């Protein structure tokens, strides 16, 4: 049986979670979030492995090379300090899914959502089930997530063009802590993919990987 992580224990002990906060920094795992609704949660299969490799080499993490998959309604989500979500289409959270994701996030977990174009209206609708009284807020350029190992003075980089819109980073905060970061109109995770998939130049891909590493670094620290 897989050893339960500290974040899993915190799910049952919250609010005693605060007493064990230093232990969370030792757990360095990332999982891909599987959701219902018909959207392609499995999009960009080379993205996260490439980001993990980049993080382990450049920011001192020790993340398992092959990310696992976890269902949004599974208590197994508590084993992962960070979960990553992407796709192009519909997302549907059941009441159990929404409550489970909420428990995960308020207990110390972190969700990174990367809009792969077409996710926006669905994820905004479903996140209201998770945090009914909270809206996405645009993250200002001076927020620490843009100033970790790598500097992004102008915020989120633009990787792929769709609607001639500027890239935006949005967040959900719970009791002052950023629990969810959402990159919109950036296609950030496309930039993590193998070069031959999108044929992005090296500079563009490097910017995407650096920003992804900042998100990972920030989430592990906070």
GIKA-V798724 format. One record per backbone hydrogen bond with DSSP energy under -1.0 kcal/mol. NH is the residue of the N-H (numbers start at 1). CO is the residue of the C=O. E is the energy in kcal/mol with one decimal. If there is no record, write none. Layout:
nh=NH co=CO e=E
nh=NH co=CO e=E
This chain:
nh=9 co=5 e=-1.7
nh=10 co=6 e=-2.3
nh=11 co=7 e=-1.0
nh=12 co=9 e=-1.0
nh=13 co=9 e=-1.6
nh=14 co=10 e=-2.2
nh=16 co=13 e=-3.0
nh=18 co=15 e=-1.5
nh=19 co=16 e=-1.8
nh=20 co=17 e=-1.5
nh=23 co=20 e=-1.7
nh=24 co=21 e=-1.4
nh=26 co=23 e=-1.3
nh=27 co=24 e=-1.2
nh=31 co=82 e=-1.6
nh=32 co=68 e=-2.9
nh=33 co=84 e=-3.2
nh=34 co=70 e=-2.8
nh=39 co=90 e=-1.3
nh=41 co=39 e=-1.8
nh=43 co=40 e=-1.9
nh=47 co=44 e=-1.3
nh=50 co=46 e=-1.6
nh=51 co=47 e=-2.3
nh=52 co=48 e=-2.9
nh=53 co=49 e=-2.2
nh=54 co=50 e=-2.1
nh=55 co=51 e=-2.8
nh=56 co=52 e=-2.8
nh=57 co=53 e=-1.5
nh=58 co=54 e=-2.3
nh=59 co=55 e=-2.7
nh=61 co=55 e=-1.1
nh=70 co=32 e=-2.7
nh=72 co=34 e=-2.2
nh=74 co=71 e=-1.9
nh=77 co=74 e=-1.6
nh=78 co=75 e=-1.9
nh=79 co=76 e=-2.0
nh=80 co=77 e=-1.8
nh=82 co=29 e=-1.2
nh=83 co=110 e=-2.5
nh=84 co=31 e=-3.0
nh=85 co=112 e=-2.7
nh=92 co=36 e=-2.4
nh=98 co=94 e=-2.7
nh=99 co=95 e=-2.3
nh=100 co=96 e=-2.6
nh=101 co=97 e=-2.7
nh=102 co=98 e=-2.2
nh=103 co=99 e=-2.6
nh=104 co=100 e=-2.2
nh=105 co=101 e=-2.4
nh=106 co=102 e=-2.8
nh=108 co=105 e=-1.2
nh=109 co=104 e=-2.4
nh=110 co=81 e=-1.1
nh=111 co=179 e=-2.3
nh=112 co=83 e=-2.5
nh=113 co=181 e=-2.8
nh=114 co=85 e=-3.0
nh=115 co=183 e=-2.3
nh=116 co=87 e=-1.7
nh=123 co=119 e=-2.5
nh=124 co=120 e=-2.1
nh=125 co=121 e=-1.2
nh=126 co=122 e=-2.4
nh=127 co=123 e=-2.3
nh=129 co=126 e=-1.1
nh=131 co=127 e=-2.7
nh=134 co=131 e=-1.8
nh=137 co=171 e=-2.8
nh=139 co=169 e=-3.3
nh=143 co=140 e=-2.0
nh=146 co=143 e=-1.9
nh=147 co=144 e=-2.0
nh=148 co=150 e=-1.1
nh=152 co=146 e=-2.5
nh=155 co=152 e=-1.8
nh=159 co=186 e=-1.7
nh=160 co=186 e=-1.7
nh=168 co=184 e=-2.8
nh=170 co=182 e=-2.7
nh=171 co=137 e=-2.5
nh=172 co=180 e=-1.8
nh=174 co=177 e=-2.8
nh=177 co=174 e=-1.9
nh=179 co=172 e=-2.6
nh=180 co=172 e=-1.3
nh=181 co=111 e=-2.5
nh=182 co=170 e=-3.2
nh=183 co=113 e=-2.6
nh=184 co=168 e=-2.9
nh=191 co=187 e=-1.1
nh=197 co=194 e=-1.9
nh=199 co=195 e=-2.4
nh=205 co=201 e=-2.2
nh=206 co=202 e=-2.4
nh=207 co=203 e=-2.2
nh=208 co=204 e=-2.1
nh=209 co=205 e=-2.5
nh=210 co=206 e=-2.6
nh=211 co=207 e=-2.3
nh=212 co=208 e=-2.4
nh=213 co=209 e=-2.4
nh=214 co=210 e=-2.1
nh=215 co=211 e=-2.0
nh=216 co=212 e=-2.1
nh=217 co=213 e=-2.9
nh=218 co=214 e=-2.9
nh=219 co=215 e=-2.4
nh=220 co=216 e=-2.3
nh=221 co=217 e=-1.7
nh=222 co=218 e=-1.6
